[in-house]
Amino acid sequence: MKNLLRKFVTTITAIPLIAGLAVSAVQAETIKIALAETPSDELAAFFVALDRAKANGLDYEWTAFSDEELAIQAVLSGQMDIGFGTPYAAMQKSKAPLRIVFQLSKLKFFPVTSKKYSKLEDMNGEPIMLHSRGGGTDSIANVIEDKVGIKFGERSYVPGSSNRVAALMAGQTEATIIDLSNKNKLMKLEGDKFNVLPMFEVDASDEALFANLDWIKANEKSVDIFVKALVSVWQDMSKDPTIISRETNPDGPIGQLPKEILAELDGFYTDAVEGGLYDPNGGGRKAAQADMEWYSAAGQLTGDAASLNIEDFWYLAPLDAATK
């Protein structure tokens, strides 16, 4: 994710150029990062890591795609180098050796409903609104069905937790799955109108960074700089979440967000760290194993989790080096 874009993909909306990187700095060594959404408070820590990586010599550019599937396809096609997402189905089905190198966040999502429902079992046969087909919330719904022994009714899809909160408040849906931040905001404002249904603990990845293994090995130095920067930010953030607002570049894409959003960065990251959204060591083998179990149960990986080899999906060398 970064400031200048020399190439625009016709199927997505690119973000305007941001001051901070000169066009002349974009060289063949520049890594191209495919975001699965536009810059938001949830990406502030990532942009802080990019600034640290830049200070250590990393050249990069970012493009925001409208959803995870487009970001995955851009990496598969070689259009982009590193992508956001959890492309486990694509990893098994594609001939391209995609590998995850860092867990950005865990699947800390919450089923929130009208007062009509009080437990997950009440949702049997009931409609639910999710983020995207095949995405993280779709996977959560699949695992809920498997673990609780229910079957949701019709699934509708509205990208963005905040948009699903709006739909919930407007009575356009009575049940959805949203992220930690939006759950906290909703319950603070109108907690008397909605229920957060009891949910089991999840350590699997919601967002991760992945790339083609051949590209990773051919760009080992850049990948190492990138992963070390991510680890340093995630570890610093776990000790003091306010470091994200303090290190956010006011002239960068996060610094240009509305003032009311910037004012909530400390609260957002404090809640996120306390809620266990981030692993300070980037996930590693623990996250990889949790992913095998979760995405196998979710139907995005074929085969029993115990039979899956994490090295077919993760490349751990950069993270091992960064966390020594």
C-alpha positions in Angstrom: 0.0 0.0 0.0 1.6 3.3 -0.9 1.7 6.6 -2.3 2.2 6.6 -6.0 0.6 4.5 -8.7 2.2 4.3 -12.1 -0.2 1.6 -13.3 -4.0 1.5 -12.9 -5.9 -1.7 -13.3 -8.9 -1.0 -15.5 -11.2 -3.3 -13.4 -10.7 -1.4 -10.1 -10.8 2.0 -8.8 -7.3 3.3 -7.9 -6.6 5.6 -5.1 -5.4 9.1 -6.0 -1.7 9.8 -5.8 -0.5 10.7 -2.3 2.5 13.0 -1.6 5.4 11.1 -0.1 6.9 9.1 -2.9 8.4 10.6 -6.0 7.4 9.1 -9.3 11.1 8.8 -10.1 11.5 6.4 -7.2 9.4 3.8 -8.9 11.9 1.3 -10.4 11.8 -2.3 -11.4 12.5 -3.3 -7.8 9.3 -1.5 -6.6 6.9 -4.0 -5.0 3.3 -3.7 -6.1 0.8 -4.3 -3.3 -2.9 -5.2 -3.9 -5.2 -3.9 -1.1 -8.6 -5.5 -0.8 -10.2 -2.2 0.3 -9.6 1.5 0.3 -7.4 3.0 3.1 -9.3 3.1 6.5 -8.6 3.2 10.2 -8.2 -0.6 10.0 -5.2 -0.1 7.7 -3.5 2.5 9.7 -1.0 0.1 11.4 -0.2 -1.4 8.0 0.7 2.1 6.6 2.8 2.8 9.6 4.7 -0.4 8.8 5.1 0.7 5.2 6.6 4.0 6.3 9.1 2.1 8.5 9.9 -0.2 5.6 10.4 2.7 3.3 12.9 4.2 5.8 14.8 1.0 5.5 15.0 1.2 1.7 11.8 -0.5 0.5 10.3 0.9 -2.7 6.6 0.2 -3.1 3.3 1.3 -4.6 -0.2 0.2 -3.7 -3.5 -0.2 -5.5 -6.9 -0.6 -3.8 -9.2 -3.2 -5.3 -12.9 -3.3 -4.6 -12.7 -6.7 -3.0 -10.4 -9.6 -2.0 -11.1 -11.7 -5.0 -9.8 -9.0 -7.4 -6.7 -8.6 -5.2 -6.1 -12.3 -5.4 -6.6 -12.4 -9.2 -4.2 -9.5 -9.6 -1.4 -11.5 -7.8 -2.2 -14.7 -9.6 -1.9 -12.9 -12.9 1.4 -11.3 -11.9 -0.1 -7.8 -12.2 0.6 -7.3 -8.5 3.3 -8.8 -6.3 1.8 -9.0 -2.8 -1.9 -9.2 -1.9 -4.3 -8.9 1.0 -6.5 -11.8 1.8 -6.7 -15.5 2.7 -6.7 -17.2 -0.7 -6.7 -20.8 0.5 -9.1 -22.1 -2.2 -7.0 -20.4 -4.9 -3.8 -21.9 -3.3 -5.2 -25.4 -3.8 -6.7 -24.9 -7.2 -4.1 -22.7 -8.9 -0.9 -23.9 -10.3 0.8 -20.7 -9.0 2.6 -21.4 -5.7 0.9 -18.7 -3.6 2.2 -18.5 0.0 1.2 -16.4 3.1 4.1 -14.6 4.8 2.3 -12.6 7.6 -1.0 -12.7 9.4 -2.4 -9.2 9.5 -5.4 -9.9 11.7 -7.4 -12.7 13.1 -11.0 -13.6 12.4 -12.5 -11.6 15.3 -16.0 -11.1 14.1 -19.2 -11.2 16.0 -22.8 -12.3 15.1 -25.0 -9.3 15.9 -28.8 -9.6 15.6 -32.1 -7.9 16.6 -33.6 -8.9 19.9 -35.5 -11.6 18.0 -32.5 -13.9 18.5 -30.5 -14.7 21.7 -28.3 -17.6 20.7 -26.7 -19.0 17.6 -29.2 -21.9 17.6 -32.0 -19.4 17.1 -30.6 -18.6 13.7 -31.4 -22.0 12.2 -33.2 -21.4 8.9 -33.0 -17.6 9.3 -31.5 -15.1 6.8 -28.2 -13.5 7.4 -26.2 -10.6 5.8 -22.5 -11.2 5.2 -19.5 -9.3 3.6 -18.8 -11.3 0.5 -19.3 -14.7 -1.1 -16.4 -16.9 -0.1 -14.9 -14.2 2.2 -14.2 -14.3 5.9 -17.7 -13.8 7.2 -19.0 -16.4 4.7 -16.4 -18.8 6.3 -17.5 -17.9 9.8 -21.1 -18.6 8.8 -20.1 -22.0 7.4 -18.1 -22.9 10.6 -21.0 -21.8 12.8 -23.3 -24.1 10.9 -20.8 -27.0 11.3 -20.1 -26.4 15.0 -23.6 -25.4 16.2 -25.5 -27.8 14.0 -27.7 -25.3 12.2 -28.3 -24.1 8.7 -28.7 -20.4 7.9 -31.4 -19.4 5.5 -30.8 -17.0 2.6 -27.4 -15.3 2.6 -27.2 -11.7 1.3 -23.9 -9.8 0.8 -23.1 -6.2 1.7 -19.3 -5.4 1.8 -18.1 -3.4 4.9 -19.0 -3.9 8.5 -20.2 -0.3 8.8 -22.6 -0.8 5.9 -24.0 -3.9 7.5 -24.4 -2.0 10.8 -26.4 0.6 8.8 -28.6 -2.1 7.3 -29.1 -3.6 10.8 -30.1 -0.2 12.2 -32.4 0.5 9.3 -34.2 -2.8 9.7 -33.0 -4.1 6.4 -31.6 -7.2 8.1 -32.0 -8.8 11.5 -28.7 -10.6 11.6 -25.2 -10.0 10.4 -21.6 -10.6 11.3 -19.4 -7.6 11.9 -15.9 -6.7 13.1 -14.8 -5.8 16.6 -14.8 -2.0 16.1 -18.2 -1.8 14.6 -19.6 -4.2 17.2 -18.3 -2.0 20.0 -19.7 1.2 18.4 -23.1 -0.3 17.7 -23.5 -1.6 21.2 -22.3 1.6 22.8 -24.9 3.6 20.8 -27.9 1.3 20.6 -27.0 -1.8 22.7 -30.5 -2.0 24.0 -31.8 -2.8 20.5 -29.4 -5.6 19.5 -27.8 -8.8 20.8 -24.2 -10.0 20.3 -24.6 -13.7 20.2 -22.1 -15.9 22.2 -19.3 -17.0 19.8 -16.5 -19.5 20.1 -12.8 -18.4 20.1 -11.1 -18.1 16.7 -7.3 -17.8 16.0 -7.5 -18.2 12.2 -6.5 -15.4 9.8 -9.0 -12.9 8.6 -6.4 -10.8 6.6 -3.0 -12.0 5.6 -0.2 -11.0 3.2 0.5 -13.5 0.4 2.6 -13.6 -2.7 3.9 -16.1 -5.3 6.7 -18.1 -3.8 8.9 -17.7 -6.9 8.5 -13.9 -6.6 9.2 -14.0 -2.8 12.5 -15.9 -3.3 13.5 -13.6 -6.2 12.9 -10.6 -4.0 14.1 -11.9 -0.7 15.7 -8.6 0.5 12.5 -6.6 -0.1 10.3 -9.2 1.5 12.6 -9.3 4.6 12.5 -5.5 5.0 8.7 -5.6 4.7 8.1 -8.4 7.1 10.5 -7.0 9.7 8.7 -3.6 9.5 5.4 -5.4 10.1 6.7 -7.4 13.0 8.2 -4.3 14.6 4.9 -2.3 14.4 2.7 -5.3 15.5 5.0 -5.8 18.5 5.2 -2.1 19.4 1.4 -1.9 19.0 0.8 -4.7 21.4 2.7 -2.8 24.1 1.3 0.6 23.3 -1.6 0.9 20.8 -1.3 4.7 20.6 1.9 4.3 18.6 -0.2 4.0 15.5 -1.8 7.5 15.8 1.6 9.0 16.7 3.4 7.5 13.8 0.7 8.0 11.2 1.9 10.3 8.5 -0.4 13.3 8.3 0.3 13.7 4.6 -0.3 10.0 3.8 -3.5 8.2 2.9 -4.5 7.6 6.6 -3.6 11.1 7.7 -6.0 12.4 5.0 -9.0 10.5 6.5 -11.7 12.6 8.2 -10.7 14.1 11.5 -13.4 12.2 13.4 -11.9 8.9 12.2 -8.4 10.0 13.1 -9.6 11.1 16.6 -10.7 7.5 17.2 -7.5 5.7 16.2 -6.3 5.3 19.7 -9.6 3.9 20.8 -9.8 1.6 17.8 -6.3 0.1 18.3 -6.7 -0.2 22.1 -9.9 -2.2 21.6 -8.4 -4.3 18.9 -5.3 -5.2 20.8 -7.3 -5.9 24.0 -9.7 -8.0 21.8 -6.8 -10.1 20.5 -7.2 -9.0 16.9 -3.4 -8.9 16.2 -0.7 -11.5 16.9 2.5 -9.5 17.7 4.6 -12.2 16.0 2.6 -12.2 12.7 0.8 -15.5 13.3 3.5 -18.0 12.2 2.9 -21.7 12.7 0.2 -21.2 15.2 -1.9 -19.2 12.8 -1.1 -21.5 9.9 -2.4 -24.5 11.8 -5.4 -22.6 12.9 -6.0 -21.7 9.3 -5.8 -25.3 8.2 -8.5 -26.2 10.7 -10.7 -23.2 10.1 -10.7 -23.1 6.3 -11.0 -26.8 6.1 -14.1 -26.7 8.2 -15.3 -23.6 6.2 -15.1 -25.6 3.0 -12.4 -23.5 1.4 -9.7 -26.2 1.8 -10.2 -29.7 0.5 -9.1 -32.5 2.8 -8.9 -33.1 6.5 -6.9 -30.4 8.4 -4.6 -33.0 9.9 -3.5 -34.1 6.4 -2.7 -30.6 5.2 0.9 -29.3 5.2 1.2 -25.7 6.4 4.3 -25.2 4.1 2.1 -25.7 1.1 0.3 -22.5 2.2 2.8 -20.5 4.2 6.4 -19.5 3.6 7.8 -18.9 7.1 11.4 -18.0 6.4 10.9 -14.2 6.4 8.8 -14.3 9.6 11.3 -16.6 11.3 14.1 -14.2 10.5 12.1 -11.2 11.7 11.1 -12.8 15.0 14.4 -14.2 16.1 
